[in-house]
Amino acid sequence: MSPQERQGRLHAHAVLAQRQHEYGHVEEACTSWGRFLDDYEGLSTARGDEHFDKLRALSTQRPSAAVRKLQDRIQAVARLKAVTRDR
């Protein structure tokens, strides 16, 4: 898959997750955010960083098992990105 396709998929998953969250579909949103994180780990884009910041803000709003699991993954990806930036 080309980098442009991966970036497009990254953005699509983030937008879908945000919409699902807005409509109260928290577990589905967490699944979509998980797919976003799958791509985000290997990409470095300004748009991806913006979506990641939104995800971090949203993940503190509704505590549930799915959200707690996602929070662990968010922290792991944030650590990974911090290490990559420092290189």
C-alpha positions in Angstrom: 0.0 0.0 0.0 1.4 3.4 -0.9 2.0 6.0 1.8 -0.8 8.2 0.5 -3.3 5.2 0.8 -2.1 4.5 4.3 -2.5 8.2 5.3 -6.0 8.2 3.7 -6.9 5.1 5.7 -5.5 6.6 8.9 -7.7 9.7 8.4 -10.8 7.7 7.5 -10.5 5.6 10.6 -10.1 8.7 12.8 -13.1 10.4 11.2 -15.3 7.3 11.5 -14.3 6.9 15.2 -15.1 10.5 16.0 -18.5 10.1 14.4 -19.2 6.9 16.2 -18.3 8.6 19.5 -20.5 11.5 18.7 -23.5 9.1 18.3 -22.7 7.3 21.5 -21.3 4.1 19.9 -18.4 4.0 22.3 -17.3 0.4 21.7 -17.4 0.8 18.0 -15.5 4.0 18.2 -12.8 2.2 20.3 -12.5 -0.4 17.6 -12.1 2.3 14.9 -9.6 4.1 17.0 -7.7 0.9 17.4 -7.5 0.6 13.6 -6.3 4.2 13.5 -3.6 3.4 16.0 -2.5 0.3 13.9 -1.6 2.7 11.1 -0.5 5.7 13.2 2.3 3.6 14.9 4.1 3.5 11.5 3.2 6.9 10.1 4.3 10.4 10.9 1.9 13.0 9.6 0.6 16.3 11.0 -3.0 15.2 10.4 -2.4 12.0 12.2 -0.9 13.9 15.1 -4.0 16.1 15.2 -6.3 13.0 15.3 -4.1 11.5 18.0 -4.5 14.6 20.1 -8.3 14.4 19.7 -8.3 10.7 20.6 -6.3 11.4 23.8 -8.8 14.1 24.9 -11.8 11.9 24.1 -10.4 8.8 25.9 -10.7 10.6 29.3 -14.4 11.3 28.9 -16.2 8.0 29.3 -14.7 5.3 31.5 -15.6 1.8 30.3 -13.8 -1.4 29.8 -13.3 -0.7 26.1 -12.0 2.8 26.8 -9.6 1.7 29.5 -8.2 -0.9 27.1 -7.8 1.8 24.5 -6.1 4.1 27.0 -3.4 1.6 27.6 -2.8 1.4 23.9 -2.8 5.2 23.5 -0.1 5.4 26.2 2.0 2.8 24.6 1.8 4.5 21.2 2.5 7.9 22.8 5.7 6.4 24.4 6.7 4.9 21.0 6.2 8.2 19.2 8.2 10.1 21.9 11.1 7.7 21.5 11.0 8.0 17.7 10.9 11.8 17.9 13.9 11.9 20.2 16.1 10.0 17.7 
